[in-house]
Amino acid sequence: MQQRSDFRCVHRLRVRWAEVDMQKIVFNAHYLMYIDNAMSDYWRALALPYEASMLALGGEMYVKKATLEYHASARLDDTLDVGLRCARVGNSSSLFEAGIFTGDQLLVSGELVYVFADPATQKSRPVPPVLRAIFEGFEAGAEMAEVRTGDWNALGRDAGRLRTAVFVREQGIAADIEADALDATARHAVVYNRLGMPVATGRLLQQAPGVGRIGRMAVDRSVRGAQWGRQLLQALVEAARARGDSEVQLHAQRSAEGFYRRAGFAVVGEPYEEAGIAHIAMARSV
């Protein structure tokens, strides 16, 4: 019998009114939707933006078979934990096991067989060795990404591409505001996944002697909510500490204020607007 602790990737959700049937329990087909939502979290945990990653790998993952076994029922407003793990990788197929829990009680167990295939013909292809290694490494507890730090010459191309995607295309900030002369003297950090793709970036400036300033924090939207922004921020704080700074400041978008609070930053000053977006100044000691 599966246990919640068997899964490294766990997606949490709350049962909605639209998901229960006339018996006032979750309609059986919705459990497959819950598992599919967990699969999105699985790709985020691997630091793999799905669409871009599949393009780089030259294939797609198609569901070949899905089976569920029902042990007990979920009800309206239950909080569910959906665990997902890759149990086996064959030549062209991968077996994923799922467990849906409320607390420690297993409600539903499932298996999904995915086949790696040519997206044009949908004919199977061997699972790329790098993807096989990612699946196996994740389940073994390995790190899925690394942070590299350096100057603009070393990291500017990847950092700039991420910042343009997030700040210019997604948030509508003018390109001539997003890029500035401070990039040339800043310490930059970029998080790379196991395909060598950049998924997060930020920079560290020298605000004043002993005071660092973190900025231009950007995470690929398809992998947000995992841990990559937190890993990036910690790397920048560590860079400030290694430089001898005693304090780090930043100007956070209000929508990200909670993220920075959880990392030990506190609000200093009043909210203000920059580039049409609400911001707040924050700081922490290092």
MARVOVO-357022 format. One line per 4 residues: number of its first residue (from 0); for each residue y, z, x of N, C-alpha, C, CB. Coordinates in pm, whole numbers. Glycine has a CB too. Layout:
NUM = Y/Z/X/Y/Z/X/Y/Z/X/Y/Z/X ~ ...
***
This chain:
0 = -120/0/85/0/0/0/125/0/88/0/123/-96 ~ 218/-89/57/340/-100/138/428/24/125/419/-224/97 ~ 502/51/231/601/157/230/736/100/272/559/272/324 ~ 842/163/227/977/113/259/1000/107/409/1083/201/194
4 = 941/202/482/960/206/627/891/91/700/909/338/681 ~ 809/14/628/742/-101/690/838/-216/718/630/-149/601 ~ 958/-210/659/1049/-325/664/1173/-293/745/1089/-366/522 ~ 1204/-381/839/1326/-368/917/1446/-420/839/1313/-443/1050
8 = 1424/-520/754/1531/-578/672/1514/-530/528/1531/-733/679 ~ 1614/-461/474/1608/-409/338/1738/-443/267/1582/-255/336 ~ 1725/-507/152/1840/-546/70/1847/-453/-51/1830/-696/24 ~ 1964/-394/-74/1980/-300/-186/2057/-366/-300/2054/-171/-140
12 = 2012/-341/-422/2080/-394/-540/2063/-298/-656/2025/-535/-577 ~ 2140/-324/-762/2132/-242/-883/2099/-332/-1001/2266/-165/-908 ~ 2003/-291/-1081/1959/-373/-1194/2070/-386/-1296/1833/-312/-1260 ~ 2097/-510/-1336/2203/-541/-1431/2146/-559/-1572/2279/-668/-1388
16 = 2234/-547/-1673/2195/-561/-1812/2129/-696/-1838/2316/-544/-1903 ~ 2179/-802/-1779/2127/-936/-1805/1986/-955/-1749/2220/-1040/-1746 ~ 1936/-860/-1670/1806/-876/-1605/1692/-804/-1675/1815/-828/-1464 ~ 1724/-730/-1782/1618/-661/-1856/1582/-738/-1981/1661/-517/-1892
20 = 1457/-720/-2026/1409/-795/-2142/1405/-707/-2267/1269/-853/-2115 ~ 1336/-754/-2370/1331/-679/-2496/1257/-547/-2482/1264/-763/-2604 ~ 1175/-533/-2378/1106/-408/-2351/1193/-311/-2272/976/-434/-2277 ~ 1315/-355/-2240/1412/-276/-2165/1367/-250/-2021/1437/-144/-2237
24 = 1287/-342/-1968/1250/-338/-1828/1288/-473/-1767/1097/-307/-1809 ~ 1292/-481/-1634/1331/-604/-1568/1232/-715/-1603/1339/-585/-1415 ~ 1285/-829/-1648/1203/-946/-1678/1133/-990/-1551/1288/-1062/-1738 ~ 1004/-1020/-1562/921/-1038/-1442/975/-1142/-1345/782/-1078/-1483
28 = 1034/-1252/-1396/1079/-1359/-1306/1196/-1316/-1218/1119/-1481/-1387 ~ 1270/-1213/-1259/1386/-1171/-1180/1345/-1112/-1045/1468/-1068/-1258 ~ 1224/-1063/-1033/1182/-1007/-905/1180/-1112/-796/1044/-943/-919 ~ 1147/-1236/-831/1154/-1344/-733/1298/-1369/-689/1093/-1473/-790
32 = 1392/-1357/-785/1533/-1371/-750/1576/-1259/-655/1621/-1370/-876 ~ 1528/-1137/-680/1561/-1026/-592/1512/-1054/-449/1499/-895/-646 ~ 1391/-1106/-438/1335/-1136/-306/1415/-1248/-240/1187/-1175/-318 ~ 1457/-1346/-318/1537/-1455/-263/1670/-1403/-210/1561/-1564/-368
36 = 1730/-1306/-281/1853/-1244/-231/1827/-1170/-100/1910/-1147/-336 ~ 1712/-1105/-91/1676/-1036/33/1658/-1135/147/1548/-954/14 ~ 1610/-1255/116/1593/-1356/220/1729/-1394/281/1524/-1482/163 ~ 1834/-1398/200/1968/-1424/254/2007/-1315/353/2072/-1434/141
40 = 1975/-1190/319/2003/-1080/410/1919/-1091/537/1977/-946/342 ~ 1799/-1143/524/1712/-1158/641/1775/-1254/742/1572/-1210/599 ~ 1829/-1366/694/1894/-1461/785/2017/-1397/848/1934/-1589/710 ~ 2090/-1315/772/2206/-1246/830/2161/-1149/938/2285/-1171/720
44 = 2050/-1080/914/1999/-985/1013/1956/-1057/1142/1881/-906/956 ~ 1917/-1183/1129/1882/-1263/1246/2005/-1325/1312/1785/-1373/1206 ~ 2124/-1301/1253/2249/-1361/1301/2244/-1513/1294/2278/-1316/1446 ~ 2175/-1566/1195/2160/-1711/1181/2231/-1760/1055/2010/-1750/1178
48 = 2346/-1824/1068/2405/-1893/952/2307/-2001/907/2546/-1956/988 ~ 2253/-1988/787/2136/-2068/750/2160/-2218/763/2095/-2036/608 ~ 2264/-2268/701/2285/-2413/699/2303/-2469/839/2408/-2448/614 ~ 2390/-2407/917/2415/-2455/1053/2292/-2439/1141/2533/-2380/1115
52 = 2216/-2332/1120/2098/-2308/1201/1989/-2412/1172/2044/-2168/1176 ~ 1967/-2441/1044/1866/-2540/1010/1905/-2679/1064/1845/-2546/858 ~ 2033/-2709/1061/2079/-2836/1116/2049/-2842/1265/2231/-2854/1090 ~ 2073/-2733/1335/2047/-2728/1479/1898/-2737/1509/2105/-2601/1540
56 = 1815/-2683/1420/1672/-2681/1441/1603/-2809/1393/1612/-2563/1371 ~ 1676/-2891/1319/1622/-3018/1273/1521/-3008/1161/1559/-3087/1385 ~ 1539/-2913/1071/1447/-2899/959/1502/-2809/851/1314/-2845/1007 ~ 1417/-2773/755/1451/-2680/647/1329/-2596/616/1501/-2756/519
60 = 1353/-2480/555/1245/-2392/513/1224/-2410/362/1276/-2242/548 ~ 1104/-2453/324/1071/-2477/184/962/-2378/139/1025/-2623/162 ~ 979/-2325/17/878/-2235/-37/758/-2317/-82/935/-2150/-154 ~ 641/-2286/-28/517/-2353/-64/440/-2274/-169/429/-2373/59
64 = 447/-2142/-158/370/-2057/-249/438/-1922/-261/224/-2040/-199 ~ 440/-1868/-383/497/-1735/-406/406/-1659/-501/641/-1745/-464 ~ 365/-1540/-462/281/-1456/-547/341/-1317/-556/136/-1450/-493 ~ 328/-1256/-674/379/-1122/-697/270/-1036/-760/504/-1125/-788
68 = 271/-910/-724/183/-813/-789/269/-699/-841/73/-760/-690 ~ 255/-670/-969/340/-570/-1034/267/-436/-1042/380/-617/-1176 ~ 332/-332/-989/273/-199/-988/342/-106/-1088/281/-139/-848 ~ 472/-124/-1108/550/-44/-1202/676/-122/-1236/585/97/-1144
72 = 752/-74/-1334/866/-150/-1384/999/-91/-1337/863/-154/-1535 ~ 1094/-180/-1312/1233/-140/-1285/1310/-146/-1415/1298/-231/-1177 ~ 1408/-60/-1429/1486/-51/-1552/1635/-62/-1524/1455/81/-1625 ~ 1710/-79/-1631/1855/-93/-1621/1915/20/-1538/1918/-95/-1761
76 = 2003/-19/-1444/2078/72/-1357/1994/135/-1246/2138/181/-1440 ~ 1866/99/-1237/1790/143/-1121/1848/83/-994/1641/105/-1135 ~ 1849/161/-887/1882/109/-754/1753/69/-685/1962/214/-669 ~ 1745/-57/-645/1624/-110/-585/1648/-145/-438/1577/-233/-662
80 = 1548/-120/-357/1547/-163/-218/1441/-271/-204/1520/-44/-120 ~ 1484/-390/-160/1394/-504/-145/1370/-527/3/1453/-632/-213 ~ 1250/-493/49/1215/-511/189/1152/-648/211/1121/-401/236 ~ 1180/-707/327/1125/-839/359/1090/-842/507/1225/-953/324
84 = 974/-899/538/934/-912/677/853/-1039/696/853/-788/722 ~ 862/-1095/815/780/-1210/850/650/-1157/909/854/-1306/952 ~ 542/-1179/836/413/-1121/877/336/-1212/971/329/-1092/755 ~ 356/-1343/959/280/-1434/1043/351/-1569/1050/136/-1452/989
88 = 345/-1631/1166/398/-1766/1185/284/-1855/1229/516/-1768/1289 ~ 255/-1957/1149/150/-2052/1183/207/-2174/1252/73/-2093/1059 ~ 140/-2286/1238/187/-2409/1301/315/-2460/1235/79/-2516/1296 ~ 312/-2476/1104/430/-2524/1032/474/-2429/922/403/-2661/973
92 = 396/-2326/896/427/-2233/787/452/-2092/839/314/-2232/685 ~ 522/-2015/757/551/-1875/789/523/-1792/664/699/-1856/837 ~ 452/-1682/682/420/-1592/572/516/-1474/573/274/-1544/581 ~ 586/-1455/461/675/-1342/444/617/-1247/340/818/-1388/403
96 = 623/-1118/370/579/-1015/276/701/-941/224/480/-916/343 ~ 698/-908/95/810/-841/30/761/-717/-42/882/-936/-67 ~ 846/-616/-48/819/-497/-126/946/-453/-197/765/-383/-37 ~ 937/-428/-325/1052/-384/-403/1029/-239/-444/1074/-476/-529
100 = 1122/-152/-404/1106/-8/-420/1221/52/-500/1096/59/-284 ~ 1191/159/-571/1296/249/-618/1265/384/-556/1302/256/-777 ~ 1352/428/-468/1318/543/-386/1201/505/-297/1285/666/-472 ~ 1096/589/-299/976/559/-221/866/494/-305/922/686/-158
104 = 893/473/-434/791/414/-522/791/263/-511/815/457/-666 ~ 675/204/-481/659/60/-477/643/6/-618/539/19/-389 ~ 733/-82/-659/728/-142/-792/658/-277/-791/867/-157/-847 ~ 694/-359/-692/641/-496/-686/615/-531/-540/740/-598/-751
108 = 502/-591/-511/476/-647/-380/460/-797/-394/350/-583/-315 ~ 494/-869/-289/489/-1015/-298/463/-1080/-165/617/-1067/-355 ~ 421/-1205/-172/403/-1289/-53/465/-1424/-79/253/-1303/-16 ~ 536/-1475/19/594/-1609/10/556/-1687/135/749/-1603/-6
112 = 506/-1807/114/474/-1896/224/583/-2002/232/332/-1961/206 ~ 651/-2008/347/754/-2109/372/699/-2211/470/885/-2043/427 ~ 730/-2337/444/691/-2445/533/815/-2505/596/610/-2553/457 ~ 816/-2518/727/925/-2584/797/901/-2734/787/935/-2538/948
116 = 1001/-2809/739/978/-2950/711/1103/-3033/735/932/-2969/568 ~ 1081/-3163/748/1190/-3260/760/1266/-3263/628/1135/-3403/796 ~ 1398/-3239/628/1473/-3235/503/1481/-3371/432/1612/-3186/529 ~ 1465/-3480/505/1473/-3612/442/1343/-3649/372/1507/-3719/546
120 = 1230/-3620/436/1100/-3658/381/1024/-3541/320/1015/-3722/488 ~ 1067/-3418/351/999/-3295/310/855/-3290/362/1001/-3282/158 ~ 829/-3359/470/699/-3351/535/705/-3242/643/660/-3488/597 ~ 597/-3166/653/596/-3050/742/614/-3089/888/467/-2974/726
124 = 676/-2997/961/694/-3008/1105/652/-2877/1168/841/-3045/1141 ~ 614/-2877/1295/585/-2750/1362/708/-2659/1363/536/-2775/1506 ~ 685/-2532/1343/795/-2436/1353/849/-2441/1495/747/-2291/1314 ~ 980/-2464/1513/1036/-2470/1649/1007/-2341/1726/1188/-2495/1644
128 = 970/-2353/1853/938/-2233/1932/1049/-2129/1930/910/-2273/2074 ~ 1175/-2172/1931/1285/-2075/1932/1289/-1998/1801/1418/-2146/1956 ~ 1261/-2064/1687/1260/-1994/1559/1141/-1899/1552/1257/-2094/1442 ~ 1027/-1943/1602/910/-1855/1608/943/-1729/1689/789/-1930/1671
132 = 1008/-1747/1802/1044/-1633/1887/1144/-1541/1818/1100/-1681/2020 ~ 1233/-1598/1739/1331/-1516/1666/1261/-1431/1562/1439/-1605/1599 ~ 1174/-1492/1482/1099/-1416/1381/1019/-1303/1446/1004/-1509/1303 ~ 943/-1338/1549/857/-1240/1613/938/-1132/1684/764/-1308/1712
136 = 1048/-1172/1747/1133/-1075/1814/1197/-977/1719/1239/-1145/1892 ~ 1246/-1027/1606/1310/-938/1508/1211/-834/1459/1365/-1019/1389 ~ 1090/-879/1421/992/-785/1367/946/-685/1473/872/-861/1312 ~ 960/-722/1600/923/-630/1709/1038/-536/1746/880/-709/1832
140 = 1154/-552/1681/1267/-463/1708/1364/-513/1812/1217/-333/1749 ~ 1354/-640/1850/1443/-694/1953/1583/-719/1897/1385/-824/2011 ~ 1681/-725/1988/1818/-758/1950/1826/-907/1916/1917/-723/2065 ~ 1905/-938/1815/1916/-1076/1769/2041/-1147/1818/1913/-1079/1620
144 = 2129/-1075/1885/2253/-1137/1934/2301/-1060/2056/2362/-1139/1823 ~ 2389/-1124/2131/2449/-1059/2248/2599/-1083/2245/2387/-1112/2380 ~ 2674/-988/2300/2819/-999/2310/2855/-1039/2452/2889/-866/2271 ~ 2933/-1146/2464/2985/-1187/2594/3136/-1166/2594/2950/-1337/2625
148 = 3187/-1115/2704/3331/-1098/2718/3379/-1182/2834/3368/-949/2738 ~ 3504/-1225/2825/3561/-1307/2931/3699/-1355/2894/3471/-1426/2960 ~ 3752/-1447/2972/3886/-1498/2945/3878/-1620/2853/3958/-1535/3078 ~ 3996/-1673/2824/4005/-1787/2730/3936/-1911/2786/4152/-1819/2698
152 = 3942/-1928/2916/3877/-2045/2977/3726/-2042/2953/3905/-2049/3128 ~ 3668/-1924/2955/3523/-1911/2938/3481/-1914/2792/3474/-1784/3003 ~ 3561/-1851/2705/3517/-1831/2567/3607/-1895/2462/3507/-1685/2539 ~ 3716/-1955/2507/3816/-2005/2413/3765/-2109/2314/3928/-2062/2488
156 = 3678/-2197/2359/3629/-2302/2269/3554/-2243/2150/3538/-2399/2346 ~ 3462/-2151/2178/3384/-2091/2070/3467/-1995/1987/3263/-2018/2127 ~ 3551/-1916/2053/3637/-1823/1980/3733/-1899/1891/3714/-1732/2078 ~ 3792/-2004/1944/3888/-2082/1865/3824/-2148/1744/3951/-2187/1952
160 = 3702/-2196/1759/3634/-2260/1647/3608/-2160/1535/3502/-2324/1693 ~ 3565/-2040/1570/3541/-1937/1469/3671/-1895/1402/3473/-1816/1532 ~ 3775/-1874/1481/3902/-1830/1425/3962/-1935/1334/4000/-1797/1537 ~ 3947/-2061/1368/3998/-2168/1281/3923/-2168/1149/3985/-2306/1350
164 = 3791/-2151/1154/3711/-2150/1032/3751/-2035/941/3563/-2142/1066 ~ 3771/-1916/999/3799/-1798/918/3946/-1790/876/3761/-1673/995 ~ 4037/-1800/974/4178/-1775/944/4249/-1897/884/4250/-1733/1069 ~ 4220/-2014/936/4292/-2134/892/4227/-2193/767/4295/-2238/1004
168 = 4098/-2225/775/4034/-2291/661/4003/-2195/546/3906/-2359/706 ~ 3954/-2076/579/3915/-1983/474/4033/-1908/414/3814/-1886/527 ~ 4122/-1855/501/4230/-1771/453/4362/-1844/436/4250/-1656/546 ~ 4370/-1967/483/4490/-2046/462/4606/-2012/553/4534/-2032/324
172 = 4580/-1947/667/4686/-1916/763/4718/-2042/843/4643/-1800/858 ~ 4846/-2065/867/4887/-2184/941/4830/-2182/1082/5041/-2195/945 ~ 4783/-2297/1129/4719/-2306/1260/4814/-2266/1372/4668/-2446/1284 ~ 4943/-2296/1358/5038/-2263/1465/5071/-2113/1468/5166/-2344/1447
176 = 5035/-2040/1362/5049/-1894/1364/4924/-1830/1422/5076/-1841/1221 ~ 4809/-1885/1387/4682/-1826/1432/4670/-1830/1584/4563/-1900/1368 ~ 4702/-1940/1646/4693/-1953/1791/4826/-1914/1855/4654/-2097/1832 ~ 4822/-1839/1964/4945/-1800/2031/4924/-1793/2181/4995/-1665/1977
180 = 5033/-1768/2254/5027/-1766/2399/4954/-1645/2454/5167/-1770/2455 ~ 4931/-1542/2370/4865/-1421/2418/4718/-1443/2450/4879/-1312/2316 ~ 4660/-1551/2397/4519/-1579/2427/4495/-1595/2576/4474/-1704/2354 ~ 4594/-1646/2646/4578/-1675/2789/4558/-1549/2872/4698/-1752/2841
184 = 4612/-1436/2828/4602/-1311/2905/4508/-1209/2842/4739/-1249/2921 ~ 4454/-1240/2725/4369/-1145/2654/4227/-1142/2710/4364/-1180/2506 ~ 4160/-1032/2683/4016/-1021/2708/3947/-1059/2577/3975/-875/2757 ~ 3864/-1159/2580/3800/-1208/2458/3654/-1165/2454/3810/-1361/2449
188 = 3601/-1153/2332/3460/-1121/2311/3405/-1215/2205/3441/-972/2269 ~ 3285/-1264/2227/3217/-1351/2132/3073/-1304/2118/3224/-1501/2177 ~ 3027/-1295/1994/2887/-1262/1966/2810/-1392/1949/2874/-1171/1838 ~ 2703/-1408/2026/2618/-1527/2020/2480/-1491/1966/2607/-1594/2160
192 = 2428/-1575/1876/2292/-1553/1828/2192/-1615/1925/2273/-1612/1687 ~ 2065/-1614/1889/1961/-1661/1981/1951/-1813/1989/1828/-1605/1940 ~ 2029/-1882/1906/2040/-2027/1919/2160/-2065/2004/2050/-2093/1782 ~ 2231/-1963/2055/2351/-1988/2134/2472/-2020/2051/2326/-2099/2228
196 = 2466/-1992/1920/2577/-2020/1830/2670/-1899/1821/2525/-2059/1689 ~ 2803/-1919/1829/2895/-1806/1813/2905/-1764/1667/3033/-1843/1866 ~ 2895/-1635/1639/2901/-1587/1501/3012/-1485/1477/2768/-1525/1462 ~ 3076/-1436/1584/3187/-1341/1568/3271/-1342/1695/3133/-1197/1537
200 = 3399/-1312/1677/3490/-1311/1792/3606/-1216/1769/3543/-1452/1821 ~ 3667/-1174/1880/3787/-1091/1875/3849/-1087/2013/3755/-947/1824 ~ 3965/-1024/2024/4032/-1018/2155/4095/-881/2176/4138/-1128/2168 ~ 4119/-850/2303/4180/-723/2343/4303/-752/2427/4080/-634/2420
204 = 4417/-700/2385/4543/-715/2457/4583/-581/2520/4655/-766/2363 ~ 4679/-587/2612/4737/-465/2669/4868/-441/2597/4757/-478/2825 ~ 4866/-351/2497/4985/-323/2418/5091/-251/2500/4949/-241/2295 ~ 5045/-155/2580/5131/-74/2668/5039/-8/2769/5217/33/2586
208 = 5093/51/2874/5005/121/2970/4917/224/2900/5088/189/3079 ~ 4785/207/2913/4692/301/2851/4665/275/2705/4742/437/2866 ~ 4724/170/2650/4708/140/2507/4660/-4/2490/4841/163/2429 ~ 4544/-22/2431/4493/-155/2402/4521/-193/2258/4344/-163/2430
212 = 4518/-323/2231/4536/-370/2095/4430/-476/2065/4680/-426/2073 ~ 4348/-449/1965/4243/-541/1923/4296/-631/1812/4117/-463/1875 ~ 4261/-757/1818/4306/-850/1715/4218/-973/1706/4448/-891/1741 ~ 4255/-1060/1612/4184/-1186/1587/4034/-1164/1567/4207/-1283/1705
216 = 4000/-1057/1495/3860/-1029/1462/3815/-1125/1353/3842/-880/1416 ~ 3712/-1203/1383/3663/-1302/1287/3511/-1308/1294/3724/-1442/1315 ~ 3447/-1307/1178/3301/-1317/1169/3267/-1432/1076/3239/-1183/1117 ~ 3172/-1515/1117/3124/-1624/1032/3087/-1567/896/3002/-1696/1097
220 = 3140/-1627/789/3125/-1569/656/2980/-1558/611/3202/-1651/556 ~ 2892/-1647/661/2754/-1645/615/2672/-1532/675/2688/-1777/646 ~ 2722/-1465/779/2649/-1352/837/2727/-1221/828/2616/-1382/983 ~ 2830/-1218/746/2904/-1093/727/2819/-992/652/3036/-1119/651
224 = 2848/-866/676/2777/-760/607/2650/-718/677/2745/-803/469 ~ 2621/-778/791/2505/-734/869/2555/-628/966/2436/-855/946 ~ 2572/-661/1092/2622/-563/1190/2707/-628/1296/2507/-489/1255 ~ 2732/-758/1281/2790/-832/1394/2937/-800/1415/2773/-980/1372
228 = 3010/-774/1309/3148/-731/1325/3156/-595/1392/3219/-727/1191 ~ 3066/-504/1354/3064/-370/1415/3027/-378/1562/2964/-279/1341 ~ 2931/-464/1594/2890/-481/1735/3004/-538/1817/2766/-571/1745 ~ 3075/-635/1761/3189/-695/1828/3299/-592/1853/3244/-812/1746
232 = 3333/-515/1748/3438/-415/1760/3404/-312/1866/3463/-347/1626 ~ 3279/-268/1869/3238/-168/1968/3252/-223/2110/3094/-123/1942 ~ 3220/-351/2128/3232/-412/2260/3377/-416/2305/3175/-553/2259 ~ 3469/-443/2214/3611/-446/2248/3664/-306/2278/3691/-510/2135
236 = 3618/-206/2202/3658/-68/2229/3606/-25/2366/3605/28/2119 ~ 3482/-63/2398/3425/-29/2529/3501/-98/2642/3275/-68/2534 ~ 3547/-221/2619/3625/-292/2719/3758/-220/2745/3651/-437/2675 ~ 3816/-167/2637/3941/-91/2652/3916/37/2730/4001/-59/2514
240 = 3807/105/2700/3773/228/2771/3748/200/2920/3650/295/2708 ~ 3676/93/2948/3646/58/3087/3772/23/3164/3548/-59/3092 ~ 3872/-28/3094/3999/-63/3158/4085/60/3185/4075/-161/3071 ~ 4049/172/3122/4125/295/3140/4217/328/3025/4204/286/3263
244 = 4210/254/2916/4294/284/2800/4250/414/2736/4288/169/2697 ~ 4345/487/2680/4313/611/2609/4326/594/2458/4406/723/2655 ~ 4383/481/2415/4401/455/2271/4388/305/2246/4541/507/2220 ~ 4335/273/2129/4326/135/2086/4392/122/1949/4178/86/2082
248 = 4477/22/1935/4545/-4/1809/4500/-139/1754/4699/0/1828 ~ 4521/-157/1624/4497/-288/1562/4575/-296/1432/4346/-311/1538 ~ 4597/-418/1389/4662/-444/1261/4555/-504/1170/4786/-541/1276 ~ 4504/-423/1077/4391/-464/994/4438/-525/862/4299/-345/966
252 = 4368/-629/820/4387/-675/683/4339/-563/590/4310/-811/656 ~ 4412/-540/482/4379/-427/394/4237/-437/340/4477/-420/279 ~ 4189/-558/322/4053/-576/271/3947/-525/369/4027/-722/240 ~ 3984/-512/497/3891/-466/600/3919/-322/643/3897/-557/721
256 = 4009/-254/575/4048/-120/616/3928/-25/620/4154/-65/521 ~ 3840/-32/520/3723/55/517/3631/33/636/3645/34/388 ~ 3617/-92/677/3533/-126/793/3586/-54/918/3530/-279/816 ~ 3717/-59/939/3774/5/1058/3773/157/1048/3917/-45/1081
260 = 3790/211/928/3781/356/911/3643/406/953/3810/395/766 ~ 3540/333/913/3403/373/949/3380/366/1100/3302/286/878 ~ 3463/291/1171/3452/281/1317/3542/382/1387/3487/140/1363 ~ 3602/473/1312/3682/579/1373/3830/555/1378/3634/602/1507
264 = 3879/444/1319/4023/416/1319/4090/486/1201/4048/264/1313 ~ 4214/527/1223/4293/594/1119/4422/517/1096/4323/741/1157 ~ 4471/523/975/4595/454/939/4715/520/1005/4614/450/787 ~ 4804/438/1060/4931/487/1112/5041/399/1055/4932/486/1270
268 = 5131/456/979/5239/377/921/5207/329/781/5269/258/1008 ~ 5296/246/731/5288/197/594/5235/54/590/5425/204/528 ~ 5177/13/477/5129/-125/463/5243/-225/477/5059/-144/328 ~ 5211/-344/522/5309/-450/537/5239/-583/516/5378/-444/675
272 = 5315/-688/510/5258/-821/489/5281/-908/612/5319/-888/363 ~ 5176/-979/651/5184/-1071/764/5109/-1198/729/5127/-1005/894 ~ 5175/-1312/746/5116/-1443/712/5068/-1446/568/5000/-1475/807 ~ 5140/-1375/481/5106/-1374/339/4989/-1286/303/5078/-1511/294
276 = 4941/-1201/397/4824/-1116/374/4862/-970/400/4704/-1158/466 ~ 4821/-880/313/4850/-736/327/4778/-680/448/4809/-659/199 ~ 4852/-607/533/4796/-546/654/4831/-397/660/4848/-619/782 ~ 4763/-328/748/4793/-188/776/4766/-163/924/4707/-92/686
280 = 4854/-87/990/4834/-51/1131/4735/65/1140/4968/-16/1200 ~ 4642/57/1237/4543/161/1255/4525/187/1405/4408/122/1189 ~ 4471/304/1438/4450/339/1579/4340/441/1592/4580/393/1642 ~ 4280/447/1711/4182/551/1744/4189/577/1893/4037/509/1702
284 = 4149/697/1933/4143/728/2074/4010/679/2130/4160/880/2098 ~ 4008/653/2260/3887/607/2324/3851/700/2441/3902/462/2372
***
